Amino acid sequence: MAGIFDSLYTAYSGLQTSQIAVNVTSNNISNAQNPDYTRQRATIQAKTPFWTTPGDIGTGSEVLNVTRIHDEFVYKRFTSASMQQEFTDFEETTLTEVSKYFPDIAGNGVSKYIQNYFDAWQNYANNPSDSKLAIAVAEHSQNLANIVKDTRERVSRLQNSLNDRMKPIVDEINRLAKEISEINQKISMHEANGLNKANDLRDERDKREIALSKLLNVTVSKDGVKTDMLVDPNVADGTQQYVVQVGGYPLVDGSSYHPIILRADNNSSSQQFNSIYFEYQDYTQIDISAKITGGRLGAILDLRGTGIDSSGMPTSGKLQDYIDRLDTFSRGFIENMNNAYAASADTEFRSNKVNALGTEPLSFLPLNIKNGSFDVVVYDNSGNVAARRTINVDIYTDTLNSIAAKINAAQDDNGDGNATNDLNSFFNASFVSGTQGEFDLFQTAAASGKGYKIAIEDSSTSPSNFAGALGLGRLFDGTSGANFTLSQKFIDDPSLIHSYAKPVLGDNSVANKILQLQYDKLEFKMRDGSININTISGFYSDTATRVAADTETAKLNNDASKAVYNAVSEEMSAISKVSTDEEMVSLIKFQSGYSASAKVVTTLDQMMNTLLGIKQ
């Protein structure tokens, strides 16, 4: 049977239990403002009693364990919501910035400059003899080229800045992964006996896991997630095994971690284009950029692009799509304007620089030449047609040399039996091969100094785009939005811009051809080889609309992700965060228990004094 000293030990256990419970409650209150802290609870149970007759006699209480109130299932939803919210927030911020580069709704963007360009040509067509209007055409042409180039450059700069921001993020990811692996090792040591609970260490690990989820999409697996209804219905926590994966590759595996690697590759602009690699133990590296789809790093890759193609250009990404569309617009605009302006007679034509041997089929060249035909027309100094020859183009059999041979061939263009008034009598063609190859149309020695001029008129029914693709008699220079500009000779002397086809004052046929282009459905060859048929203004408007639509979608997605994040955050706070009111109630309860146990000790002390007094 239990004695008085057993009763004293029972009372002492009550004091000790209440003291531990007060310590746990005090710790909760102290960390009430700590956002990374999970409230803890002391689990109190009765100690093993004395089994006696007529019944068991209790031996007091003990603290079974101190458990953090953590719901792993709600926590996983919270980390997922954190990842998505960071992704959408970054995308909205970035695309809102991009949308400022396309202020077409406010009437200040490229669309306005396109209209100003055609208005200048309209004025020139109305007064083709007024050379001052040619200066206005040159001014508005260069303004349009500058605004397109500036818009592209701003998007490209933003894309490059996103690329530069990847390194500190990757460094932070590796730092967090390393710290998590170190914490895992400490947790394993602390909980090795199966009884201890490394609550604070688990909080520190969760803090880093949440930070990690905001940077990229990670999958965290913990084997044997267990609940504890005796402590709290909201308790569900993982055991020792802990793995963090990125796209199926282990970033953290227990107490070891495998850092991801940022590797820079040169793109076509000789700029560094960063990609994310996972490295195996044998140092083999595999590109996992496309597998990173969440968090801040995922948003950067979604906007910037996840890889580069054989030409060194980004293969995807919203910003790259905008750049590609600006380049497509520029190429389509330049080629169509040059193709139309080639009908304006000049003393000679020199093409853009071409990397070709001259012997390969035209279909092998990166030039937008089509099966069709064009007329080479020679005018005399009075504006009369001296010779005209139709050149048929088959891109699969013709070469640059064969086209030159067709122009140089001796044939009776006028059907008069006179060999001195045909095309080849006035002008010859040649192609100088090489990386800086050039296709030229130049006067023959017999025609030199006699005022003859040459023009190229593309077929209206079966256009070849030969002059536009090569830049013969070009109005604009450039192959993309990055180098879009008015031809240098017109910058130097705008009065050289002519509205005529035949070289006589008053002719406005070329100006009218250019004006018609604003209404025609033209072919815009996209980077992937597909053809987009649209008007000049329509194609650009589609690009500006896409930017606006992407921005609006990003805003809606961010609003939705914020709502989910806030809801899950409140749910997790209700479960795991400290309520000072609740803790104060617990503190009063445990204080009362401590006082009651102290009263028992006092009573036992009096009983012992009574016993000693009887003995005396």
C-alpha positions as CSV (number, residue, x, y, z in Angstrom):
1,M,0.0,0.0,0.0
2,A,1.2,3.5,-0.8
3,G,2.6,5.4,2.1
4,I,2.7,9.1,3.0
5,F,6.0,9.5,1.1
6,D,4.4,8.1,-2.0
7,S,1.6,10.6,-1.6
8,L,4.3,13.3,-1.4
9,Y,5.9,12.1,-4.6
10,T,2.5,12.1,-6.3
11,A,2.0,15.7,-5.3
12,Y,5.5,16.5,-6.6
13,S,4.6,15.0,-9.9
14,G,1.7,17.3,-10.1
15,L,4.0,20.3,-9.4
16,Q,6.4,19.1,-12.1
17,T,3.7,18.5,-14.7
18,S,2.2,21.9,-14.1
19,Q,5.6,23.5,-14.3
20,I,6.3,21.9,-17.7
21,A,2.9,22.9,-19.0
22,V,3.4,26.5,-17.8
23,N,6.8,26.5,-19.6
24,V,5.2,25.3,-22.8
25,T,2.5,27.9,-22.5
26,S,5.0,30.6,-21.8
27,N,7.0,29.6,-24.8
28,N,3.8,29.8,-27.0
29,I,3.0,33.3,-25.6
30,S,6.6,34.4,-26.2
31,N,6.4,33.4,-29.9
32,A,3.0,34.7,-30.6
33,Q,4.4,37.2,-33.0
34,N,6.8,34.8,-34.6
35,P,5.3,33.9,-38.1
36,D,7.5,30.8,-38.4
37,Y,6.5,29.3,-35.0
38,T,4.1,26.4,-34.5
39,R,2.2,26.4,-31.2
40,Q,3.1,23.5,-28.9
41,R,1.1,21.4,-26.5
42,A,2.2,19.3,-23.5
43,T,0.4,15.9,-23.4
44,I,-0.3,15.0,-19.8
45,Q,-1.1,11.5,-18.7
46,A,-1.5,9.6,-15.5
47,K,1.5,7.6,-14.3
48,T,1.3,3.9,-13.6
49,P,-0.8,3.4,-10.5
50,F,-0.3,1.0,-7.5
51,W,-2.5,-2.0,-8.2
52,T,-4.0,-2.8,-4.8
53,T,-7.2,-4.0,-3.2
54,P,-9.7,-2.6,-3.0
55,G,-8.6,-0.6,-6.1
56,D,-5.8,1.2,-8.0
57,I,-4.1,4.1,-6.2
58,G,-2.8,6.8,-8.5
59,T,0.9,7.8,-8.5
60,G,0.5,11.2,-10.1
61,S,0.9,12.6,-13.6
62,E,3.6,13.0,-16.2
63,V,4.2,14.8,-19.5
64,L,4.2,12.2,-22.2
65,N,5.6,14.6,-24.8
66,V,5.5,18.1,-26.1
67,T,4.0,18.2,-29.6
68,R,3.6,20.9,-32.1
69,I,0.1,21.4,-33.6
70,H,1.0,20.9,-37.2
71,D,-1.3,19.6,-40.0
72,E,0.8,18.3,-42.8
73,F,-2.1,18.3,-45.3
74,V,-3.0,21.9,-44.7
75,Y,0.7,22.8,-44.7
76,K,1.2,21.2,-48.2
77,R,-1.7,23.2,-49.5
78,F,-0.1,26.3,-48.0
79,T,3.3,25.7,-49.7
80,S,1.6,25.0,-53.0
81,A,-0.5,28.2,-52.6
82,S,2.7,30.1,-51.7
83,M,4.5,28.8,-54.9
84,Q,1.5,29.7,-57.1
85,Q,1.0,33.1,-55.5
86,E,4.7,34.0,-56.0
87,F,4.5,32.9,-59.6
88,T,1.4,34.9,-60.5
89,D,2.5,37.9,-58.6
90,F,5.9,38.1,-60.4
91,E,4.2,37.5,-63.8
92,E,1.6,40.2,-63.2
93,T,4.3,42.7,-62.1
94,T,6.5,42.0,-65.2
95,L,3.7,41.9,-67.7
96,T,2.3,45.1,-66.4
97,E,5.6,46.7,-67.1
98,V,5.7,45.2,-70.6
99,S,2.2,46.5,-71.3
100,K,3.6,50.0,-70.8
101,Y,5.8,49.4,-73.9
102,F,2.7,48.9,-76.0
103,P,0.6,52.0,-75.3
104,D,-1.5,51.6,-78.4
105,I,-4.9,51.9,-76.6
106,A,-3.8,55.4,-75.5
107,G,-3.0,56.2,-79.1
108,N,0.8,56.6,-78.5
109,G,2.1,53.3,-79.7
110,V,3.4,51.8,-82.9
111,S,-0.1,51.9,-84.5
112,K,-0.1,55.6,-84.4
113,Y,3.3,55.7,-86.2
114,I,2.1,53.2,-88.8
115,Q,-0.8,55.5,-89.6
116,N,1.5,58.6,-89.7
117,Y,3.7,56.7,-92.1
118,F,0.9,56.0,-94.6
119,D,-0.5,59.5,-94.2
120,A,2.9,60.9,-95.2
121,W,2.8,58.7,-98.3
122,Q,-0.8,59.8,-99.0
123,N,0.3,63.5,-99.0
124,Y,3.2,62.7,-101.3
125,A,1.0,60.8,-103.7
126,N,-1.3,63.8,-103.8
127,N,1.6,66.1,-104.6
128,P,4.3,63.9,-106.2
129,S,6.2,67.0,-107.5
130,D,6.7,68.4,-104.0
131,S,10.1,67.2,-102.8
132,K,9.4,68.6,-99.3
133,L,6.9,65.8,-98.9
134,A,9.6,63.3,-99.5
135,I,11.4,64.6,-96.5
136,A,8.2,64.1,-94.5
137,V,8.0,60.5,-95.7
138,A,11.6,59.9,-94.6
139,E,10.9,61.4,-91.2
140,H,7.9,59.3,-90.5
141,S,9.6,56.2,-92.0
142,Q,12.5,56.6,-89.5
143,N,10.1,57.4,-86.7
144,L,8.2,54.2,-87.3
145,A,11.5,52.2,-87.5
146,N,12.7,53.8,-84.3
147,I,9.6,53.1,-82.2
148,V,9.5,49.5,-83.3
149,K,13.3,49.2,-82.6
150,D,12.8,50.9,-79.2
151,T,9.9,48.7,-78.2
152,R,11.8,45.6,-79.1
153,E,14.9,46.8,-77.3
154,R,12.9,47.5,-74.1
155,V,11.4,44.0,-74.1
156,S,14.8,42.5,-74.8
157,R,16.4,44.4,-72.0
158,L,13.7,43.2,-69.6
159,Q,14.3,39.7,-70.9
160,N,18.0,40.0,-70.2
161,S,17.4,41.4,-66.7
162,L,15.3,38.4,-65.9
163,N,18.1,36.2,-67.1
164,D,20.5,38.1,-64.8
165,R,18.1,37.6,-61.8
166,M,18.4,33.8,-62.1
167,K,21.8,33.5,-60.4
168,P,21.0,35.0,-57.0
169,I,17.8,32.9,-56.9
170,V,19.7,29.7,-57.7
171,D,22.2,30.6,-55.1
172,E,19.4,31.1,-52.6
173,I,17.8,27.7,-53.6
174,N,21.1,25.9,-53.0
175,R,21.6,27.7,-49.7
176,L,18.1,26.7,-48.4
177,A,18.5,23.1,-49.7
178,K,21.8,22.8,-47.8
179,E,20.4,24.2,-44.6
180,I,17.4,21.8,-44.8
181,S,19.7,18.9,-45.2
182,E,21.7,20.0,-42.1
183,I,18.5,20.4,-40.1
184,N,17.4,17.0,-41.2
185,Q,20.6,15.6,-39.7
186,K,20.0,17.4,-36.4
187,I,16.4,16.1,-36.3
188,S,17.5,12.6,-36.9
189,M,20.0,12.8,-34.0
190,H,17.5,14.4,-31.7
191,E,14.6,12.0,-32.4
192,A,16.8,8.9,-32.6
193,N,15.2,7.4,-29.4
194,G,11.7,7.6,-30.9
195,L,10.5,9.8,-27.9
196,N,11.9,13.2,-28.3
197,K,10.2,15.8,-30.5
198,A,12.5,18.2,-32.4
199,N,9.7,20.8,-32.6
200,D,11.8,23.9,-33.0
201,L,14.0,22.2,-35.6
202,R,11.0,21.2,-37.6
203,D,9.8,24.8,-37.5
204,E,13.1,25.9,-38.9
205,R,12.9,23.3,-41.6
206,D,9.3,24.4,-42.5
207,K,10.5,28.0,-42.7
208,R,13.1,27.1,-45.3
209,E,10.7,24.8,-47.2
210,I,8.2,27.6,-47.5
211,A,10.9,30.0,-48.7
212,L,12.0,27.3,-51.2
213,S,8.5,26.8,-52.5
214,K,8.3,30.5,-53.3
215,L,11.4,30.2,-55.5
216,L,10.5,27.1,-57.6
217,N,8.1,24.2,-57.7
218,V,9.4,21.5,-55.3
219,T,7.8,18.3,-54.3
220,V,8.4,17.3,-50.7
221,S,7.7,13.7,-49.5
222,K,7.8,12.6,-45.9
223,D,7.2,8.9,-45.3
224,G,4.7,7.8,-42.6
225,V,2.8,11.0,-41.9
226,K,1.1,10.3,-38.6
227,T,-1.8,11.9,-36.8
228,D,-2.2,12.1,-33.0
229,M,-5.9,12.4,-31.9
230,L,-4.9,12.2,-28.3
231,V,-3.0,15.5,-28.6
232,D,-5.1,17.4,-31.1
233,P,-7.3,16.4,-34.1
234,N,-5.2,18.7,-36.3
235,V,-1.9,17.0,-35.6
236,A,-0.5,15.3,-38.7
237,D,3.3,15.4,-39.1
238,G,5.9,13.5,-41.1
239,T,8.5,11.2,-39.7
240,Q,12.2,11.0,-40.4
241,Q,12.4,10.3,-44.2
242,Y,12.4,13.6,-46.0
243,V,13.0,14.2,-49.8
244,V,12.7,17.4,-51.8
245,Q,12.5,16.9,-55.6
246,V,12.6,19.3,-58.5
247,G,11.1,17.9,-61.7
248,G,11.7,14.4,-60.4
249,Y,15.4,15.1,-59.4
250,P,16.3,15.0,-55.7
251,L,17.4,18.4,-54.4
252,V,17.5,17.2,-50.8
253,D,17.5,13.5,-49.7
254,G,17.5,13.3,-46.0
255,S,20.7,14.8,-44.7
256,S,22.3,15.1,-48.2
257,Y,21.6,17.6,-50.9
258,H,22.4,18.0,-54.6
259,P,22.8,21.6,-55.7
260,I,21.3,22.7,-59.0
261,I,23.7,24.3,-61.4
262,L,23.3,27.5,-63.4
263,R,25.1,27.3,-66.7
264,A,25.4,30.1,-69.2
265,D,25.2,29.5,-72.9
266,N,25.9,32.1,-75.6
267,N,22.9,33.0,-77.7
268,S,22.9,34.6,-81.2
269,S,23.5,38.0,-79.7
270,S,26.6,36.8,-77.8
271,Q,24.7,37.3,-74.5
272,Q,24.7,34.9,-71.7
273,F,21.5,32.8,-71.6
274,N,21.2,30.9,-68.3
275,S,19.9,27.4,-68.1
276,I,19.3,25.2,-65.0
277,Y,21.0,21.8,-64.8
278,F,20.9,18.9,-62.4
279,E,24.3,17.1,-61.9
280,Y,24.5,13.4,-61.2
281,Q,27.3,11.9,-59.1
282,D,29.2,11.1,-62.2
283,Y,29.1,14.8,-63.1
284,T,26.7,14.2,-66.0
285,Q,24.4,17.2,-66.4
286,I,20.9,17.4,-67.6
287,D,18.9,20.5,-68.4
288,I,15.8,20.8,-66.1
289,S,14.9,24.3,-67.1
290,A,11.6,23.2,-68.7
291,K,10.7,21.3,-65.5
292,I,10.7,24.4,-63.4
293,T,7.2,25.7,-63.7
294,G,6.4,27.4,-60.4
295,G,7.6,30.0,-57.9
296,R,9.7,33.1,-58.8
297,L,12.2,31.1,-60.9
298,G,9.4,29.4,-62.8
299,A,7.8,32.7,-63.6
300,I,11.2,34.0,-64.9
301,L,11.6,31.0,-67.1
302,D,8.0,31.2,-68.3
303,L,8.5,34.9,-69.3
304,R,12.1,34.6,-70.5
305,G,12.0,31.2,-72.2
306,T,13.4,27.8,-71.1
307,G,16.0,27.0,-73.7
308,I,17.8,28.1,-76.9
309,D,17.5,26.6,-80.4
310,S,20.3,25.8,-82.8
311,S,20.5,29.4,-83.9
312,G,21.0,30.5,-80.2
313,M,17.6,32.1,-79.8
314,P,15.2,31.4,-76.9
315,T,12.7,28.7,-77.9
316,S,9.8,29.8,-75.7
317,G,8.7,32.4,-73.2
318,K,6.1,35.2,-73.3
319,L,8.7,38.0,-73.8
320,Q,10.4,36.0,-76.5
321,D,7.1,35.6,-78.2
322,Y,6.6,39.4,-78.2
323,I,10.1,39.9,-79.6
324,D,9.5,37.3,-82.3
325,R,6.3,39.0,-83.3
326,L,8.0,42.4,-83.5
327,D,10.7,40.8,-85.6
328,T,8.1,39.1,-87.9
329,F,6.3,42.4,-88.2
330,S,9.5,44.2,-89.1
331,R,10.6,41.6,-91.7
332,G,7.2,41.6,-93.3
333,F,6.9,45.4,-93.4
334,I,10.5,45.8,-94.7
335,E,10.1,43.1,-97.4
336,N,6.7,44.3,-98.6
337,M,7.8,48.0,-98.7
338,N,11.0,47.2,-100.5
339,N,9.2,44.9,-102.9
340,A,6.8,47.7,-103.8
341,Y,9.5,50.4,-103.9
342,A,11.7,48.3,-106.2
343,A,9.3,49.5,-108.9
344,S,10.7,53.0,-108.6
345,A,13.4,53.3,-111.3
346,D,17.0,53.9,-110.3
347,T,20.4,53.8,-112.0
348,E,21.4,50.6,-110.3
349,F,20.3,48.0,-107.7
350,R,22.4,46.4,-105.0
351,S,21.0,43.7,-102.7
352,N,21.5,43.2,-99.0
353,K,24.5,41.1,-98.1
354,V,23.8,37.4,-98.6
355,N,25.6,34.4,-97.3
356,A,25.4,32.1,-100.4
357,L,27.5,30.4,-103.1
358,G,25.0,31.4,-105.7
359,T,24.7,27.8,-106.9
360,E,22.4,26.4,-104.3
361,P,18.6,26.4,-104.9
362,L,16.8,29.5,-103.7
363,S,14.8,27.3,-101.3
364,F,18.0,26.6,-99.4
365,L,18.6,30.2,-98.6
366,P,17.1,32.0,-95.6
367,L,15.2,34.3,-97.9
368,N,11.5,34.6,-98.3
369,I,11.5,34.1,-102.1
370,K,8.5,32.4,-103.6
371,N,7.6,30.6,-106.8
372,G,6.3,33.3,-109.1
373,S,7.6,35.9,-111.5
374,F,8.7,39.6,-111.7
375,D,9.4,42.0,-114.6
376,V,12.6,43.8,-115.0
377,V,11.8,47.2,-116.7
378,V,14.2,49.6,-118.3
379,Y,13.2,53.3,-118.7
380,D,14.9,55.9,-120.9
381,N,15.4,59.5,-119.7
382,S,12.0,60.5,-121.0
383,G,10.2,57.9,-118.9
384,N,9.4,55.6,-121.8
385,V,9.8,51.8,-121.4
386,A,12.9,50.8,-123.4
387,A,12.8,47.1,-122.5
388,R,10.8,44.8,-120.3
389,R,11.5,41.1,-119.5
390,T,9.5,38.7,-117.3
391,I,11.7,36.5,-115.1
392,N,10.1,33.3,-113.8
393,V,11.3,32.0,-110.5
394,D,11.2,28.4,-109.3
395,I,12.8,28.3,-105.9
396,Y,13.6,24.5,-106.1
397,T,15.6,24.7,-109.3
398,D,16.7,28.3,-109.7
399,T,19.8,29.8,-108.0
400,L,21.0,33.3,-107.7
401,N,23.4,32.7,-110.5
402,S,20.6,31.3,-112.7
403,I,18.4,34.3,-112.1
404,A,21.3,36.5,-113.1
405,A,21.8,34.4,-116.2
406,K,18.1,34.9,-117.1
407,I,18.5,38.7,-116.8
408,N,21.7,38.6,-118.9
409,A,20.4,36.3,-121.6
410,A,20.3,37.6,-125.1
411,Q,16.7,37.6,-126.3
412,D,14.4,39.8,-128.3
413,D,12.4,41.5,-125.5
414,N,10.7,44.0,-127.8
415,G,10.1,41.5,-130.6
416,D,11.6,43.9,-133.2
417,G,14.6,41.9,-134.2
418,N,16.9,44.6,-132.8
419,A,19.6,43.2,-130.5
420,T,20.6,46.6,-129.2
421,N,17.4,47.5,-127.3
422,D,16.8,44.5,-125.1
423,L,17.2,44.2,-121.3
424,N,20.7,42.8,-121.5
425,S,21.7,45.7,-123.8
426,F,21.1,48.2,-121.0
427,F,21.6,46.3,-117.7
428,N,23.4,43.2,-116.6
429,A,23.1,41.2,-113.3
430,S,25.8,39.4,-111.3
431,F,26.1,37.7,-108.0
432,V,29.3,37.8,-106.0
433,S,29.3,34.8,-103.7
434,G,30.5,34.5,-100.1
435,T,29.4,35.5,-96.6
436,Q,29.0,39.0,-97.9
437,G,27.6,38.1,-101.2
438,E,25.7,40.7,-103.3
439,F,23.3,40.5,-106.2
440,D,23.7,43.6,-108.4
441,L,21.9,45.1,-111.4
442,F,24.2,47.6,-113.2
443,Q,24.3,49.5,-116.5
444,T,26.2,48.1,-119.4
445,A,29.1,50.0,-120.9
446,A,26.9,50.8,-123.9
447,A,24.1,52.3,-121.9
448,S,26.3,54.1,-119.3
449,G,25.7,57.9,-119.2
450,K,22.6,57.8,-121.4
451,G,20.0,58.2,-118.6
452,Y,18.6,54.7,-118.5
453,K,17.1,53.5,-115.3
454,I,15.9,50.1,-114.1
455,A,13.0,48.9,-112.0
456,I,11.6,45.6,-110.8
457,E,7.8,45.1,-110.8
458,D,6.6,42.0,-109.0
459,S,3.8,40.0,-110.6
460,S,0.4,41.0,-109.2
461,T,-1.0,37.5,-109.7
462,S,2.0,35.4,-108.9
463,P,4.4,37.5,-106.8
464,S,7.9,36.2,-106.2
465,N,9.0,38.7,-103.6
466,F,12.5,38.5,-105.2
467,A,13.3,42.2,-104.9
468,G,11.8,42.4,-101.4
469,A,13.7,39.4,-100.1
470,L,17.0,40.5,-101.5
471,G,16.5,44.2,-100.8
472,L,17.0,45.4,-104.4
473,G,16.2,49.1,-104.7
474,R,15.3,49.0,-101.1
475,L,13.5,51.7,-99.1
476,F,14.3,50.1,-95.7
477,D,17.3,48.3,-94.3
478,G,17.2,45.5,-91.7
479,T,16.1,41.9,-91.1
480,S,14.4,42.3,-87.7
481,G,13.1,44.8,-85.2
482,A,16.6,45.1,-83.8
483,N,18.0,46.7,-87.0
484,F,14.9,48.1,-88.6
485,T,15.8,51.5,-90.2
486,L,15.3,53.6,-93.2
487,S,17.9,53.0,-95.9
488,Q,21.0,55.0,-95.2
489,K,21.0,56.9,-98.5
490,F,17.5,58.2,-97.7
491,I,18.6,59.2,-94.2
492,D,21.5,61.1,-95.8
493,D,19.3,62.7,-98.6
494,P,15.5,62.3,-98.0
495,S,14.8,64.0,-101.4
496,L,16.0,60.8,-103.1
497,I,12.7,59.1,-102.1
498,H,10.5,59.0,-105.2
499,S,6.8,58.5,-105.6
500,Y,7.2,57.4,-109.3
501,A,7.8,54.2,-111.1
502,K,8.9,55.8,-114.4
503,P,11.4,58.6,-113.8
504,V,9.1,61.6,-114.6
505,L,7.7,64.2,-112.3
506,G,4.0,63.8,-111.6
507,D,4.1,60.0,-111.6
508,N,2.8,58.7,-108.2
509,S,2.3,55.0,-109.1
510,V,4.9,53.7,-106.6
511,A,3.4,55.9,-103.8
512,N,0.0,54.4,-104.7
513,K,1.5,50.9,-104.5
514,I,2.8,51.6,-101.0
515,L,-0.5,53.1,-99.9
516,Q,-2.4,50.0,-101.1
517,L,-0.2,47.8,-98.8
518,Q,-2.0,49.3,-95.8
519,Y,-5.2,47.6,-97.0
520,D,-3.8,44.4,-98.5
521,K,-3.7,41.1,-96.6
522,L,0.0,40.3,-96.5
523,E,2.0,37.2,-95.6
524,F,4.0,37.4,-92.3
525,K,6.3,34.4,-91.9
526,M,6.5,33.5,-88.3
527,R,9.7,32.1,-86.6
528,D,8.3,28.6,-86.6
529,G,7.7,28.8,-90.4
530,S,4.0,29.2,-90.2
531,I,2.3,32.0,-92.2
532,N,0.1,34.6,-90.7
533,I,-2.0,36.5,-93.2
534,N,-3.0,39.9,-92.1
535,T,-2.8,43.6,-92.8
536,I,0.2,45.6,-91.5
537,S,-1.9,47.3,-88.9
538,G,-3.8,44.1,-88.1
539,F,-0.7,42.1,-87.4
540,Y,0.8,44.6,-85.1
541,S,-2.6,45.1,-83.4
542,D,-2.7,41.4,-82.8
543,T,0.7,41.6,-81.0
544,A,-0.4,44.6,-78.8
545,T,-3.7,42.8,-78.1
546,R,-1.8,39.6,-77.1
547,V,0.3,41.7,-74.6
548,A,-2.8,43.2,-73.1
549,A,-4.6,39.9,-72.9
550,D,-1.6,38.2,-71.2
551,T,-1.4,41.1,-68.7
552,E,-5.1,40.9,-67.9
553,T,-4.9,37.1,-67.6
554,A,-1.9,37.5,-65.2
555,K,-3.9,39.9,-63.1
556,L,-6.9,37.6,-62.9
557,N,-4.7,34.6,-62.1
558,N,-2.9,36.6,-59.4
559,D,-6.2,37.7,-57.8
560,A,-7.3,34.1,-57.8
561,S,-4.0,32.8,-56.3
562,K,-4.1,35.5,-53.7
563,A,-7.6,34.5,-52.6
564,V,-6.5,30.8,-52.3
565,Y,-3.3,31.8,-50.5
566,N,-5.2,34.0,-48.0
567,A,-7.8,31.3,-47.4
568,V,-5.2,28.5,-46.8
569,S,-3.0,30.9,-44.7
570,E,-6.0,31.6,-42.4
571,E,-6.8,27.9,-42.1
572,M,-3.2,27.1,-41.2
573,S,-3.0,30.0,-38.8
574,A,-6.2,28.8,-37.0
575,I,-4.5,25.4,-36.6
576,S,-0.8,26.2,-35.9
577,K,-0.4,29.8,-34.9
578,V,-0.6,31.0,-31.3
579,S,-3.8,32.5,-29.9
580,T,-2.8,34.6,-26.8
581,D,-6.3,34.4,-25.4
582,E,-6.3,30.6,-25.6
583,E,-2.8,30.5,-24.0
584,M,-3.8,32.8,-21.2
585,V,-6.7,30.5,-20.3
586,S,-4.3,27.5,-20.4
587,L,-1.9,29.5,-18.2
588,I,-4.6,30.1,-15.6
589,K,-5.5,26.4,-15.7
590,F,-2.0,25.2,-15.2
591,Q,-1.3,27.8,-12.5
592,S,-4.4,26.6,-10.6
593,G,-3.1,23.0,-11.0
594,Y,0.3,24.0,-9.7
595,S,-1.3,25.8,-6.7
596,A,-3.5,22.8,-6.0
597,S,-0.5,20.4,-6.1
598,A,1.4,22.8,-3.8
599,K,-1.6,22.7,-1.4
600,V,-1.3,18.9,-1.3
601,V,2.3,19.2,-0.4
602,T,1.4,21.6,2.4
603,T,-1.3,19.2,3.7
604,L,1.2,16.3,3.6
605,D,3.7,18.4,5.5
606,Q,1.1,19.0,8.2
607,M,0.3,15.3,8.3
608,M,3.9,14.4,8.8
609,N,4.2,17.0,11.6
610,T,1.2,15.4,13.3
611,L,2.8,12.0,13.0
612,L,6.1,13.3,14.5
613,G,4.2,15.0,17.3
614,I,2.4,11.7,18.2
615,K,5.8,10.0,18.4
616,Q,7.2,12.6,20.6
